[in-house]
Amino acid sequence: MKPVRKAVFPVAGLGTRLLPATKTMPKEMLTIVDRPLIQYAVDEAREAGIEQIIFVTGRGKSSLVDYFDLGFELEVAMQSAGKSLDKLDCSRADYGEIVSVRQQRPLGLGHAVWCARHIVGDEPFAVLLPDDLMIGQPGALKQMVDAYADLGGNIVCAEEVPANRTRNYGIITPGEIKGRATEVLGLVEKPAPEDAPSRLGVVGRYILQPEVMDIIGRAEPGAGGEIQLTDAMAELIGLQPFHALTVQAVRHDCGDKAGFVLANLAIALDRPDLAPLIEDYLARR
């Protein structure tokens, strides 16, 4: 069984739910306290042992790659002023660690993943959606990689969602349950509550086998007229092992304004340097 060494980050979206902030700035560069969203996702991938990070970008997203480059002028200025560069260490990438490809048309998540097919090659790979900020120890992807070592095949991250929100998720038809892993017998994209086979929804972390790329490549549109990753994954069920893992992590939907604000609040309350001020403010409110 090949290890998971590569991760795909579909980051070409326009971020319309966070306008006007995202008019000229990628939503993945919006900060949760003092780090951009993309930094949290990259850190999670690194912790899980990912060696190559693949950004699937679009027009106006060059700052995502620039962020992980060497900030020569900034670093020289800080050194001259006697300031520490420790806070910049995490935003530097080794040579070849980060590569990018373009998704030239917004044809759906499945299509975005397919755009990375030549870099993924014949290896299993992870997919991370930075909008879904996952906070856990260890990180969500590390938990999934550890489960992959035992289960193999395909693994999706899942959580129980409210019945009235099944239209927002890929929903699992569950089979045998072993600990936090549930066998996946079926997947349906964004079903109505009355049609949903369960309330176990797929959220933004995946470990997939390379065969899914051939299925996506048929370019068959699904829900919303887009090329859905869920539909392609569903075709692998029964052909390869397929499980959903309920990870021990808190998820914040940072593609939504309320979720974005709550994520900032939650992360700030976990910071010893910020928590007293935040708690005092909330108490006074």
SULRA-V346513 format. One record per pair of residues at least 24 apart in sequence whose C-alpha atoms are under 6 Angstrom apart, sorted by sequence separation. I is the first residue (numbers start at 1). J is the second residue. D is the distance in Angstrom with one decimal. If there is no record, write none. Layout:
I/J/D ; I/J/D
This chain:
68/92/4.7 ; 166/190/6.0 ; 167/191/5.1 ; 173/197/5.3 ; 68/93/5.4 ; 166/191/6.0 ; 167/192/5.4 ; 166/193/5.7 ; 172/200/5.6 ; 164/193/5.9 ; 171/200/5.7 ; 163/193/5.8 ; 171/201/4.6 ; 170/201/5.6 ; 169/201/5.5 ; 170/202/5.3 ; 161/199/5.5 ; 160/199/5.4 ; 160/200/4.5 ; 159/200/5.5 ; 160/201/6.0 ; 159/201/5.5 ; 158/201/5.3 ; 6/50/5.6 ; 53/97/5.9 ; 54/98/6.0 ; 56/100/5.8 ; 58/102/5.5 ; 158/202/4.4 ; 5/50/4.7 ; 9/54/5.9 ; 11/56/5.6 ; 12/57/4.2 ; 52/97/4.7 ; 53/98/4.7 ; 54/99/5.1 ; 55/100/4.5 ; 56/101/5.0 ; 57/102/4.9 ; 58/103/5.6 ; 157/202/5.8 ; 158/203/5.5 ; 5/51/5.2 ; 6/52/4.8 ; 7/53/5.1 ; 8/54/4.7 ; 9/55/4.9 ; 10/56/4.9 ; 11/57/5.2 ; 12/58/4.5 ; 52/98/6.0 ; 54/100/5.5 ; 56/102/5.6 ; 57/103/5.9 ; 157/203/5.6 ; 187/234/5.4 ; 157/205/5.3 ; 156/206/4.5 ; 155/206/5.9 ; 155/207/5.0 ; 154/207/5.5 ; 154/208/4.7 ; 184/242/5.5 ; 184/243/5.1 ; 183/243/4.5 ; 182/243/5.4 ; 182/244/5.1 ; 181/244/5.6 ; 181/245/4.5 ; 180/245/5.7 ; 180/246/5.3 ; 132/204/5.7 ; 129/204/4.9 ; 128/204/5.8 ; 128/205/4.9 ; 127/205/5.7 ; 127/206/5.0 ; 126/206/5.4 ; 126/207/4.3 ; 125/207/5.7 ; 125/208/5.5 ; 124/208/5.6 ; 124/209/4.4 ; 124/210/5.5 ; 158/244/5.8 ; 123/210/5.8 ; 153/240/5.7 ; 155/242/5.9 ; 157/244/5.7 ; 158/245/5.8 ; 159/246/5.8 ; 122/210/5.5 ; 153/241/4.6 ; 154/242/4.7 ; 155/243/4.9 ; 156/244/4.8 ; 157/245/5.1 ; 158/246/5.1 ; 41/130/5.6 ; 153/242/5.8 ; 155/244/5.5 ; 38/130/5.8 ; 48/141/5.9 ; 48/142/4.2 ; 44/139/5.8 ; 114/213/5.7 ; 10/112/5.9 ; 140/247/6.0 ; 136/249/4.2 ; 135/249/5.2 ; 134/249/6.0 ; 135/250/5.1 ; 111/227/5.7 ; 134/250/5.6 ; 110/227/5.2 ; 134/251/4.6 ; 7/125/5.5 ; 9/127/6.0 ; 108/226/4.8 ; 110/228/4.7 ; 133/251/5.6 ; 6/125/5.1 ; 7/126/4.4 ; 8/127/4.7 ; 9/128/5.3 ; 107/226/5.3 ; 108/227/5.0 ; 109/228/5.8 ; 110/229/3.9 ; 133/252/5.1 ; 4/124/5.6 ; 7/127/5.4 ; 108/228/6.0 ; 109/229/5.8 ; 132/252/5.8 ; 4/125/5.4 ; 132/253/5.0 ; 131/253/6.0 ; 131/254/5.0 ; 131/255/5.2 ; 33/264/5.6 ; 32/264/5.0
